[in-house]
Amino acid sequence: MATFMLVHPAWLGGWCWCKLAPLLRESGHQVHTPTLTGLGERAHLAHPGVDLATHIEDIVNALVFEDLDEVILVGSSSAGMVIACVAERVPGRIARLVYLDAFVPADGQCLLDLVPADRRPAMEALVESEGEGWLLPRFAAAPWPEFIPRVWQVTDEADLAWMLARLRPTPFGQFTTPIQVTDPAAARLPRTYVRCTAWPASGLRSHDRARGPHGGLAAVHARRLASGLHHQPGRGRQRAARPDRDGPSRPHREMCSSAALPGVRVSDKHLHRRKPRSPDLGFRRWWWSQPSPAGPAGGLVAVVSTAGIGMR
């Protein structure tokens, strides 16, 4: 079975994978969900010196101290910057990079370079007015309770309350630190890009670079899904009390039926198992039936189908 390390985006923490991780583990996969410095349960460690380099070190250390190899390293949204740089540091420990609706940086870019130009002034103003000059309190001027239901499409009251209690300001250094991606060994790593088009984020058009020559991304496996990752599928039936036990709902099935990733044959109503072409992806014993909301999970399809827990 596969070893996954799931890296969360800005404002969130390792908590955002609480629905996905149990499903992968039940299928026999090893799953690690570290929280980046200054966020989640590590929010008390935030200080003005925390930047992208700190978060890269967080993930490198998690890989090294856990002595992990052949890892499928998944980054969502801003964590695309993190996983790209981790691959530069320890390419020998990584089996595949997965950009989950994530930014794909070029050498010398910072995350702010990939944010649409018309959004940058508002973000910088928030840092100065509410973040003491070094914290980005949220994505836009609108407060979280207004922004999340409208944009991230989390509308269930219990789900929204669950998220709001856990979101934390992100050190703005994560957005302003330029990166270096020049290691040929990192460039040769296989990659998958998952783009969920229900979130019309123009900044994520950087995923088109996956088809270009930079950084060896020409061989990336890309898939566009007509779904969003901002629902919290299935959590509404048990509310926030036990999100890890809740079963998948219609948004899960819609994402699954759209996710024609290697080793999986899909139809409109069923996700059928098939011998994988890429063993390192860990596709095993997956069967998804439209009439049944339950079923075993596995591989990258599980990432696609269940990662929508407060995602950007």
N, C-alpha and C positions, 0 to 999 in steps of 0.2 A: 504494500500500500504506500501511498504518497505521504510526504511531510510538507505541510503548508505553514507558511508564516504570513499572517494577514496584517497589513499595516493600514491603520485608520487615517482619515484626512484631518484637516484643521478643525478645531473646536470640539471634536469628538474624542474618544479614547478607545481602549481595547474593549470596552463595554459594548460598542456598537456591533460587535460580531456575536453577541450572545445567543442569537437564534441560529446562525450558521454553524458555529463551531461544534455544538453537540451533534448536529446531523452528520458532519464529516467524521467525527470521532466514532459515532455509531456504525459507520461503514468501515471502520478499521484504520482510518487515516490519523496521523499525528498532526495536531493543530496547535500553533502558538499565536497568541494575540497580544503582543506587547503594547504598552501604552507609552507614547512619546513624552519626553520630559516637559513638564509644565501643563499637562493636560490630564483629564480624567482623574484617577486616584493619585496622580503625581502632580496635580496642579500646585501643590504647596512648594514644589521645586522650581517654579517659574521665577525668572529674574531677567534683567535686561540683556544679559549675555547669551541667553538661549537663542539659537538660530538653527538654520538647516543643518549645519555641521554637527550640532548637538544631536539632532534627530537621526542623522546618518550613523553617528556613533552608537546611539541607542540600539539600532537594529543590528549593526555589525557585532556589538557586544553580545546581543541575544543569540546570534548565530554561533559565535565563537565559544561563549561560556556554556551554552547548551550542547556544544560540539555537534552541530547539525550539518549534514551534507545532503546533496541532492534535494534541495529545498525548492518548492514552488513558491516564489515570493510574489505576493499579491499586494498591489498598492491602489488605493481608491482616491480619486480626485487629486488633491495636492500631494498625496503620498507617491504619486508617480515620480516626483522629483527625488524623493527619498530612495525608492527602490533602484532608480537609475544610478544613483551614486553608490549605493551599497554594492551593486554589481561591479562597479569599478574597484572597490576595495577588496572584495572577497569573491571573485567570479568562480573560484573552484568549489565553493559551497552551494552554488545555485544551479538547479536543473532547468528552471524556466522562470521568466518574468511575466507577470500578468498585470496589465494596465486596465483596471476596472473603472471605466469612465474617468480616466486619469489624464493629467497633463504629461506630455512627452517632451522633455526639454532637449534643446540642442546645446552643444558645448558653449559655455560662456553665458548662458541665459540664467536669469533668476525667475522665480514663479511670477513675480509682478510683471515681467515681460510678456507672459502668456495670458495675463488678464486683459480683457478688452480695455482699450485706452479710456473710454468714457466712464469706466467704473473706478479707475485708480484714484482720482481726486477724492471721491467720497470715502474710499477705504482709508486713505492717508489722513483725511479729516477726522475720521472716527478714532484713529490711533492717537491723534493729538488731543482731541476733545474729551475722549472717554478712556483712553488706554495709557495715559501718563507718558505718551511718547514712545512706547515700546510694545504695547499689546493691541491686537486687533480684536475688539469685542465681538464682532459678528461680521457677516458677509456683506450686508447692505445697511443703509440708514434705517430701514424699517426694523422695529424690534422683533426678536425671535418669535413671540407668540403670533405676530401678524405674518411674518415672512415664511415660517415653516409650513403652515397649512396651505398658503397660496402658491408657494414655489416648490417646496419639497413634498407637497401633497400628503402630509401627515395630518389627517383631519379627525381621527378618533381622539376624544378628549383624554382618555387614559394614556394613549400612546404619546400624545403631545406633552402631557405632564411628565411622563417618564423621561422624555428627551430633554425637556427644559431644565429638569433638575440636574442634568449631567453635562450639559454644554458649558464649556469654559473658554475665556478669551485665549487666543493663540498668540504666542510671541511673534511679533511682526518680522523678526529676523528670519523666520522660516520663508517669508515671501521675498526678501531682499538679498539673500545670499546667492551669488552666481555659482554655477557648478562647472565641473570639468568632467567630460565624458570622452576619453581618448584611448582607453585601454582596449587593444584588439581582442583580448580574451573575453572581456565583457560584451564587446560588439558581436561576438559569435554566439552568445547565448540565445536559445530559442525564446520567442516572445509571443504572447497572445494579447490582443486588444479587444476589450468588450465595450462597445459604445451603445448606451441606452438613449435613444433619440427623443424620448418624452421630455427630457431636460434639455431645452434648446440653448445650451451654453456655447456661445461662439468661441470662447477661449479653448474649448475642447476640440476645436478643429485642428489643433496641433496633432491629433491622432493621425491625420492624413500623412504626417511625416513618416508614419510607420511604413508607408509604401515607397518611401524614398531611400536614397543611399546612405543617409547619415547614420552613423552608429551601428551599421549592420542590420538595420530594421527592415530591409527589403523582404526578408523571409518571414516577417511577422504574420501570425494568423489573426485576421481581424474579422469581427462580426458585429453588425449593427442590429440592435434590438429595438423594435417599436414598443418599448416599455420603459418605465421609469424605475429607478432604484430608491425612490423616496417614499414609497408606501412602506408601511410596516406590516407586510402581509401576514395574516393569520393571527396576529397578536390580539386583535380585538375580541376574540372569543373568550380568552382567559385574562384579558386586560394586562396590566403591567405586572401582575403578581408572579406569573410563571411564563415569561416569554420564551424560555428555552424549551418548553414542553408543547407549545402550541403547534398545530398542524398547518401545512401550507394551504393557502387559499387560492382563489382564481388568479390573482396577479402572479403567484408562483408558477401556476400551470401555463399561463400565457408566456412567461419568460422562458420556461422550459421548452415549450413548443416552438419557440423562435430560435433556440440556441443550437444551431447545427455545428457544434464543435467537433474536433477530430474524435473518431471512435464512437460517435453517437448518431443514430438515425432518428429523425423526428417526424411526426405528422401533426395535423391540427389538434388531435385529441389525445395522443399518446406519445410518450417518450420511450422508445424501445432500446433495450440493451443490445450491444453489438461488440464484437472483439475490437479493442482499441488499436488504432494504428500507431499511437504514441504511448508506449507503456508508462513513461514517466508522468503522464497526466493522471494516472490512477483511476481511470474509469472502470468501475467494478459494480456489477449487480444492480444497475440502475433500472428501475421500471416505474414509470409514472402513468397512472390511469386517470382519465378525466372524472369518472364517477367517484373515485376514492381520493380523499384528501390526504391520505397517509401513504408512506412508502419510503424505502431506503434511499439515502442520498449518497452521492460520491462524486469525486473529481471536480473539474472546473464547472460542470453544469450546476453543481451545488453552489458554487460561488455566484454564478449568474442568477440562480433562482432564489437565493435566500439572503443575499447580502444587503437587501433593502431595509436596513434598520437605521433610520435616521441618516441615510447617506446624502451626500451633496447631490 
